[in-house]
């Protein structure tokens, strides 16, 4: 098919046969699954590599957090906190309660909670603002001018620590304006009350950007709280005294009226000894009730015994076991005699006939004994019946006596009802009067005694250090938080980033042997880098490593066709195919690079050749193969461009003519490298890969999703293509050198550049 056939000399014989890796580790299956997988064990260095790779994310987050916190810490207005400590003792507010009538706790469980709320009340805040004239202070009313601030500061300074000697000021009007409401709200926002655990102490704290103001407000608030408590006690005592005086006068009149009514009833009904009579009647009623209960119990027992023996009269065997029968001495004696007679009769019956005088005599004696027993049993039954009748009569008699006593007791009770009502009314009125009289005296005394259960333990002093911002704490937290945020973002981005970035991911996620890693070039001027055209040494050495692995992973046979493809566009498959072809040619292989990407061909651009005639022209028959194959500057390398773009590339590549054409190339070339379109874009690659010897899968580093690559390999697997491995292309070794340190180090470049030309030529000859 070619006009100028290549020479028969096979340069492959010049490649030494190195020790091959075992079949289990390099042999690919029919699909893309390989036995070569990455190490699943996670090492600490793996985390360090992730942090190194995303160091700019970590550093940016760290700097932003530290810078933000630092700016805030050193620019925010410092806040000072003053603390006054108050002792709140329990007190008994027993002004209108009566101990004899109600026993209440001296202090309720919510007493202290109430006091804490009072300390934070709006009324107390309003009184403090009035005392210090702080309604116009900028901290609480920012609309005021600085001149007002100076005037208020002078007032506060004059107040000083001598707060306890200042007089009481009238409070503000209960009707708050909108401005006053906002001022009080700001005041309460800066106020805090903290109970000291397991004690009766309370810390009242106030925050302000002015240290002197903070201490003055805290002290003034404590004083206002004590004054308010004293005022409340004085008002309560006065109100209670007035109320008790009125009630005492009214109660005195009621006591006199009730006692007079009781005395009149005694004189009318002769009820002097009524209480004694009631006690006697009640005692007798209780005795009769107990006697009736006892009689009823005896009647029930005797009735049960009588009914039982009456029911057993027809059953002689059961009757003999009745307690009254068993305890009867006469009956038991007669039973013994009867038993003897019956025994004698049984003994003589064996010797004598029934009509013998002795036998007749024994029969009469037996009948006499049985008659006596029956007569005695009848007497026992009659005796039980008589006892039962007596018990019934006794019960009826006692019941009648009980009913009569009840009538007597009710009559006496009716007579004493009104007496008891009058007596209780008089006693109650007298007791209330005495209690009111006692409380009136106590209230009068407590009103004159001005004491408080609240004391100040420690007054608030002017704070020397600000409580906010805490520079050291903020900076430590900023360092820790910035580091934590940066590390968290780094691992988060690494987790959500499903792009293939390393050879281990190729082995682990794609299950393909790793054939080599090609570094990225950052020289934008070189759009078509070729290893024979002044590229960096590590770039050229990367393709030589791919060439070596490719030679070792391929069978020792001629005419091998290799499809080079990728998941999507832009991953550098054409550059990999071109440079791999050059590397194989430099190793003495006869190589033909075919541009099978007839949709977006680039091979003719890389090698600066005409696009047509090319592969499409050969397949449609309007050009010869010899006209479409071009020589290159690299000995042993020929290229075939794509040709004129056809309307049906997939049909041409899947035709029998293309299959025969590729088969004919095996007799002329050691390697036929087919640059095909991306797998996920069109089906051309799968069509070509079905007839090719092997497929080389190109993966762009940090460009291709592992899921997309897996789908692409599945399509190749469905086409029954043989994937021999993958190449990781465009690896950023410049910025992520540590991340790929287990595969490449900068020290390796010394071997690329310092090797003498003769030695380098010898090394290249062995691949």
Protein Blocks (a to p, Z undefined) as FASTA:
>chain_A
ZZbdcdfbdfklmpccdddddfklmmccfblbdfbdcdfbdcfklmmmmmmmmmmmmmmm
mmmmmmmmmmmmmmpccddddddddddddddddfkbcfklpccdfbdfklmmmmmmmmmp
mklmmmmmmmnopmlgmklmmmbcfklmmmmmmmmmmnmmmlmmpccdddddfbdcfklm
mmmmmmmmmpccdddehiabdcdddddfblklmmmmmmmmmmmmmmmmmmmmmmmmmmmm
mmmmmmmmmmmmmmmmmmmmmmmmmmmnopmlmmmmmmmmmmmmmmmmmmmmmmmmmmmm
mmmmmmmmmmmmmmmklmmmpmklmmpmklmmmmmmmmmmmmmmmmmmmmmcfklmklmm
mmmmmmmmmmmmmmmmmmmmmmmmmmmmmmmmmmmmmmmmmmmmmmmmmmmmmmmmmmmm
mmmmmmmmmmmmmmmmmmmmmmmmmmmmccdfbdcfbdcdddfbdfbdcfklmmmmmmmm
mmmmmmmmmmmmmmmmmcdfbfklmmmmnopacfbdcdddfbfklmbccfklopafklmm
mmmmmmmmmmmmpccdehiacddddfbehkommmmmmmmmmmmmmnopacddddfblklg
cklmmnopafbdcfklmmnopacfklmpccdfbehiacddebjadfblmlmmmpmklmmm
mmmmmmmpmbdcdddddfklmmmlmmmmmmmmbdcddddehkbcfklmmmmmmmmmmnop
acfbdcdehiafklmmmmmmmmocfklmmmmmmpcfklmmmmmmnZZ
